[in-house]
Structure formats: C-alpha cells, structure tokens
Amino acid sequence: MIQRREFLINASLALGALAIAPSFAYNAKKKDIGLQLYSLRASLPKDVEGVLSLVGKAGFSEVETYGFSIKNGFFGTNVKDFKAMLIDNGLKATSNHFDFNSYLETGSTEIIKAYIETANTLESNYVTVPWISEKLRGTTADDYKKLADKVTQAAELCKTAGLKLAYHNHDFEFEEFGDTTGYEILLNNTDKNIVDFELDLYWVVRSGNDPMQLFKKYPVRFTMWHVKDMDKINQDLNTEIGKGAIDFKSIFAEAKLSGMKHFYIEHETNYYPNPIESVTESCSYVRKNLL
C-alpha cells in the first residue's frame, strides 16, 4: 500500500516546484473545467434550469451528472429537456454517475441499458460507477475480483454502445488484503481497454495514498479526476481548491501520465459562503493556477 500522505499534505516539499515546469503535462490549450453537480445537491433538485444557468456563468463547460432515475429523469426533468438546458448554458455532460447497486446485487443488465440510452442521448463519453453500498463492497480479495468481473461485463455493454465505463473510488477500496488493496485488485482484474478509473483525489489522499504513485504504477488508467480539496484543520471536510492541504499543482503536472481527459471539481462540505460561490471560486483558481 502506498504511504506518502506527508508529501501531499505539505505543499512546501520539493516536488511542488514541478508545478511551474514548462513541460506541463495537461494540455494548456484545453480550458474545459467540469463540475460534479452533486456539489450543488441542495439546490439543483429544486431548480434544475436555474442552477445550470449559474453553473455556466461560474465558468464551467462540462458537468458530471448524478441523481438520474428512470421514472423521474434528472429531478423531474426528462433527459432531452435536461440536455437542452445544458446546451443553453454552454455545458456538456461528459460523464454520468449512475447507481449500479441493483445491477451488482441482481446481475440484471436492464438498468445499465437505460443508463447507456441516457448517456448517449446526452452525447456523453462515460457511464460511471459512483459508489458501492456497504453490503455489496465485499470483505475479501475474492469479493473484489468478483466485483471486477461485474464491472468488466457492464463495460462490455457500454463499449458496444460507443461509451466507456469508469469506476469512481472512495476510501474503502484501499483496504489492504495482504500486499495489495481492493483498489489494486480492481485495477488488475478489469479490462484496461474498456474500463477506466475516475480518481477522486481527495479520497486517495484521505486514505493515506499518493495519486502520483498510482499514476506511475498504472499509467493512463485514470482518465477522469475529482478535484476536491481537503481542509487543513479537519480532514473530514472539504474546502475551496487552493485553500486546502492537497498539492494540486504537482498532481496536474502529472496529468499526461495519469491519462486524464476530463476532471470535475467537487465540493461536498464546508462551503464558504455557499455552494455556488465555493465552486465558482474553485473554478477560478483552477483556471488561473492549474491550466
């Protein structure tokens, strides 16, 4: 297991200097900044159109969705209308967080077909597994191998439909099993040609690991990131990008090694002064300092 928390928490360490190197890995011409819409979960379900307007005005051009249901679409807005709202505000849903727990529990692929249809209607690139419920996470290495098989099977359906499947982590995947972790089992037992990984940088650091060591060990597997900062005083809390404990400059400098194609700012707790202003500040910091 990778243990280099100190490197990331201490922004004054030597590797921080790499952030200003002229060979900056992420394509500087690419200015798309994404937002995981869960950051605005308190207001989005109440006013989908109004909140998407604020997201566009904040400087974002991409979003990652959450909260879709077959019955209600996106919070009562059907998929086609939701797409129209995105377009009206200069936004594109490049990735979608869909609930995979029923598929993992029953093996039925009908729900995945609905997700694929939704993603294709939105002209997205990714169908993403966001979270595994506690009862389905597994407690052994074999459980993670079985999970990897199911993820790969779902990815094959996505591939047939012209989409990629990605897996988004929290911290529980970094539980150790001998000399490996649940996360490494997923990386090693999924088909790298059809399964990508969305690396939540906050949760990697929070678990005591180093994203850059993951990049080196599994190059170009992490095609999406969640850019979410950690409060310097209370690690349970988030803060605006650039105010916290994570050295994003060094991480962005290794974007090419990661394989990063899209990233989404995410902010879940400890907003100041409120959610939309917090993500707007983060967007501005990323544009000025990381691209």
N, C-alpha and C positions, 0 to 999 in steps of 0.2 A: 504494500500500500504506500502511496506517495505521501510523504510527510514534509511539506515545506510551507506551512502556514506563515511562518515568520517572514519568508521572502515577500509574500503578497501583502501582508499587513503593514510592513514597514516600507513605505514608499521611498524612503531615502536610500535604500540599498542600491548597489552599483548598477544592477540591470535596468533600473529606472532610466538611466542615461540612454538606453537603446531607443527610447520612445521618440527621440528627436533625430534619429539617424535618417539620412536622405534616402535610404533603401527601404522606406516604409512599405510594409508588405501589402496592406489593404489598398486597393485601387483608389488613389486620391481623387480621381475623376468621378467616382461613383458617390453621389451625395444622398442616396436613399437612406432615410432613417426610419426604422419601424417602431411601432408601439404595440405591445401586448395589451389588448383592450381590457383585460382583467384589471389593469391598473385603475380603470375608471368604473369599476363594477357597482359603485354606489349610485351612480347617476345614469349610466348607459341604458339599463333596462327601462328607465322611466322616460327617456327622451332620446331614442336612438339617433334620429336625424340631427337634433341639436348638438349632441355630444360629438358626433362625427364631424360636424362643422367646426367645432372647437379643436378637434384633433388636427384637421387640415390647417387651420390657422396657426397652430402651435409649431408648424414646420415639419410635420411628419408626412411621408409619402407612401409608406407601407404600414399595414396593420396585420396583426395576427389575431384571429377571432377566438372567441370562447362562447360557451353557453348555447350552442345550437341544439335544437330538438326537432325531430321530425314533425311533431304536431304544431309547434309554435315558431319554427324558424329561428330567427335571432330576436328573441324577446318580443314576439308578436309581429315581427316584420318578416315577410316571406323573402326567400333568397334573392329573387330577381329585383325586388324593391330595395333590398339591402345593398346589392351590387350597384344599383343606380345611385343610391345615396353616397356610396364610396366614390364613384366616378365624379359626381357633382362636387366633391370636396378634394379632388386630386389625390385620392387614395386608392390603393390596391391591396386586397387581402392575399398576400403571398403564401401565408401558412394559416392553418386552422387547427385549433385544439379541439378534438372530439373525444367524447367519453368512450373508451374501449373496454370498460369493465364488464359489460354484458357479453361482449364477444369473448373475452378471456375466460369468463365463467362458463358459458354455454357452448362456445365454438361456432355459433351461428354467424354466418357472414352477411346476413341481410342488412344489418345495421351499417356495416362497412360499405356496402353498395350505396346506401343512402348518403354516407359521408363523401364517397367518391363523386356522386352526382352533384352534391352541393359544391365541392371543391372545384369541379370542372365548370359549373355554372359561374362561379366567381373568377374563373380563369386563374386559379391558384397554382402554386408549384408543389405544395406539401399538404399532406394529411399527417397530423402529428398526434402521437400518443402522449397525453399530458401528465398523467398521474395514475398510479395503480393503487386500488384500495387495499387497506391493511390485510384483509382476509385473502387477497389474491397475490400478495407480494411474494410469498414463499419464505421458507426459513432455512433452506439448504441450497447447496450449489446445483443439485439436480433440478430443484424448482426453477432456478434462474435459467437453466438450459431449456426447460420446457417452455418457459416464457419466451425465450429467444426463438424457439421454433414457431410459436404462435405469431410472434411479431413478423417473422420472415414470411409466413403464409399470408398474412394481411398485406405485406409489402408486395407480394406477387400479384395480388388483385389490383393494387394501386398501379403497379408497373403496366399492366395490361391496359389500364385507362389513361396512361400517359402521365401519371403522377409519381412522386416519390413519397415514401413513408419515412417519418423521423420519430425518434424516441427522445422525450424530454425528461431529464433527471431531476430528482430532489436530492436529499442526503442519504436516504435509507439504502439506495443502491450501492453505497460504498461500504456496507457491512462486509467484514472480512470472512473469507472461507479458506482457511489455510493461508497459502501465499498469494491468493487472488481476492477479488471482490465481486459482488454481484454485478457491478457495472462492467468490469472487465469480462465477466462471463458473457454478458450481453454483447459486448463489442466483438468478442472472439467467436461467438456462436450464431451471429446473424450474417446474412449475405451482404458483404460490403458493397456489392454492385447495386443493391436495391434498398438497403436500409441505411439511412443517415442518422446522425445524432444531433439533437439540439442541446447544446451545452448551457445549462444555467450556471453562469459563472459565480453567482452568489452562493448557490448550494454546494458547488465544488469547494470553494474556499471555506465555507462554513463547516464542511465535513473534514477539514484538515488536509485537503489535497491541493495540488498546484495544476491549474489548467495547462500551463506550458509543458509540463511533463507529460500530460495526456497527449498534447499535440505531437510531441516527439515520438511517443510510443505508438500512437495511432494516427499518423498523418492523414490529412484531408478527410477524416471521418466526421468532423464536426462542422457541418455546412451551415448551421444556424447557431446563434447565441441568444441567450437572455442576458442583457446588460443591466444588472441590478446591483446597486451598491450596498455596502454593509456599514451600519452606524459604527462610529469609532468607539463609542462607550458601551452600547448594548448590541451585541452581535445578533440578537433575535430580531432587531429592527433594521429596516431599510433607511436610506437617505438619498438625497438627490445625487446624481452621478457627479463625481468630482469632489464631493464633500466627505466621502466615506473612507473606508480602510483598504479598498481594493485598488491596486495599481493597474488601472485600465490602459494606460499608455503602453506599458510593457506587453500587455496581452494583445492589444490591437497591432502592435509591431510584429506579432507572430500570426497574423490573420491568414496569410498565404499557407503557412504550414498547417494550420487548422483546417483549411479548405472552406473558410467562412464565405458564404454567399449572401446571407441575409442576417441582420441582427435586429432585435426588438428590445427597446428599453422597457423595463418592467419595474413598477414600484407598488408595493403591496401594503406597507405600513409606514407610520411616522411621517406623513405628508406635512410639508410646510410651504405655504399656509393652507393649501388644499390640494386635492389630487391633480386637477388640470394645471395649476401653476407649478406644481412639483415636476410633472412630466415635461412641461414646457421648458423649465429651467434645465432639466437634464438633456433635452434635445439640443438646446443652445450650446451647452457645454460640449457635447459630443461633436457637434458641427465645428466648433471653434478649435477644439483641442485634440480630437482623435481622428479626424478625417483629413 
